[in-house]
Amino acid sequence: MKKLGLSFMMLMLMLGMITMSPANAASSPFRGGLLDDVPIQTGTAVGKPSGTGDLNMTDNNTSSSTNFRNNVRVAWYDFATPQEISAVVVFGTERKSTMEFYDSKGKLKLTYKAANTNGIQSLPEVLSDVSTVVLKAEQGDFIREWNVFTKPSAAPSPTTITWSQGGDKFVYLEWDSTGAETYTVKRSESPSGLFEVIASNVTDTFYTDKSVNNGTTYYYAVSSVNEAGESANSMTNNKSSATPNATKYTGGLLDGVPLSLGKELGKPTSTERRMTDNSSTARSLSTGEMAWYTFDSPVEVSAVILNAKNLVPMEFYDVDNKLLYSYKPLENDKVETLPEKFKNVTTVVLKSGWITEWNVFGESTEQPNPASIQLTAMGGNKKVSLHWNSTNSAASYNIMRSTVAGGSYKTIATVTGSTYDYVDSLVTNGTIYYYVVTAVSPQGEIGQSNEASATPNSDEVTPPGTDEDHDGNRALLNIVLNNGISKEFDLSMKEVNAFIAWYEGRASGNGSVMFAFDKHNNNKGPFKNRKEYVFFDKIITFEVNGYDADGGSTSNNGDENHSNPGEEY
């Protein structure tokens, strides 16, 4: 065990790091978990303990720690009964730790790489039937606290904005992952605030703000959110503000993209954005070093621009890395048209030099088919849930909204090309909203989906069986998920009403993020019980069809559940 001196403890406090002792356990993010004050086994391998148990990582005292070295290479804890785990926390040195979760048969359920070292993190999925948790740290690391939670006991750590870029009528942001469930993006036109929310329920660690005006400087903050609450805003730094502008560098194929750097094409040693960020920042490429970018699909290049201390050549390659053309600009800081349009360009390369800005212009030879984007919308309490299908070659999607049918539309969010659903929570109950989704290629926005509309409302759902139109002691509950899958459950009315009560509570921000359906008579195999879980934010809509069973019996016995055992997720 290593004890920290008073001066170092004060430094931790000044830096905003967490220091706790049993005296203030009530406010500690390390408490309320499944490992509170339990002895943790440590050793060279799981199942081979080197002592009787280590309390340093579970005592809610960050001045004590366990050093992972010599005979301590791994830490673990075996639960007396299987547990459900949705969040974790590990607080130690800066290097990140790895956690593993095993079921009662020793089967690995999940390996999780810690996103940060001192805040509560939500797992990618809620794990059930966890019998053993394992912590692996880097050699020489000191782990001060470790815990796992059925539900997070505190909000996540604040994040840090790591990148911002102003383009033509947009600002692009990136921030560090804190293991939060979602993030909230806020904006101000003053460096001192006040911030207003411009996007919530953001699941990625990046966001494109398109509701901006060129020439105006905007200041941003991002907060981390989980089931327990919301963190403080990210701190102001030199990456948290940006000024959008249209310049001779915008509108190209390299707008804001990260360039690969290295001395051999295809073997990058680092990445760089300062040469494509529409600003005056510069980056020096050393002798023999080059910068390149490989497109997801072939493009056509017809013009280039380069701002450099000395003009250097650029090269264009096809998908087989065959050189198509080499061109050295004639003038600095000027758009130049190439002698001909070069098609099927997959990689563009820039040779060594002192580079301020670089871009190439042209068209994509493969573009998303906007006609294939089918959008649906469903209103809830203070929210509208959107879902659409994938389309070829889309790098991202813009979500656009209007309060008038047919527009004009305002872009409210941008998501990755692998994201096909979005929850708009910046809505007012009783107002009808109209949405379209547009696919974005490297050249910009292309076409749009059908228009879908929805009206958020707070009307209470009337459970079936409580009025003349919904008689019956059982019901078929059909749930449609945002991936298009339909789940049907044959339930007692008691279970249906419990599901509806959970759904209404969760829509108001209360209750668990998931609902469990008991398998009952479909409990196949040697298991004592089996449950199927449905997550609130995956539900698009559900339908209840009541009926009488057993000759009109009014029994609501939950043991009569006949949910479909063939559909698991």
ABEGO torsion letter per residue (X at the ends): XBBBBAAAAAAAAAAGBBBBBAAAAAABAABGBAABGBBBBBEABBGBBABAEBAAAAAGBAABBBBBBEABABBBBBBABBBBBABBBBBBBABBBBBBBBBAAGBBABBBBBABAABBBBBABBBBGBABBBBBBBBGBBBABBBBBABBABBBBBBBBABBBBBBGBBBBBBBBAGBABBBBBBBABAAOBBBBABBGBABABBBBABBBBGBBBBBBBBBBBAAEBBBBBBBBAAABBBBBBBAABGBAABGBBBBBEABBGBBABBBAAAAAGBABBBBBBBGBBBBBBBABBBBBABBBBBBABBBBBBBBBAAGBBABBBBBABBGBBBBBABBBBGBABBBBBBEBBABBBBBEBBABBBBAAABBBBBBBBBGBBBBBBBBBBGBABBBBBBBABBGOBBBBABBBBAABABBBBABBBBGBBBBBBBBBBBAAEBBEBBBBBBBBBBABBBBBBGABAABBEABBBBBBBBAAGBBBBBBBBAAAAAAAAAAAAAAAAGBEBABBBBBAEAABBEABABBBBBBBAAABABBBBBBBBBGGGBABABAAABBBBAABBX
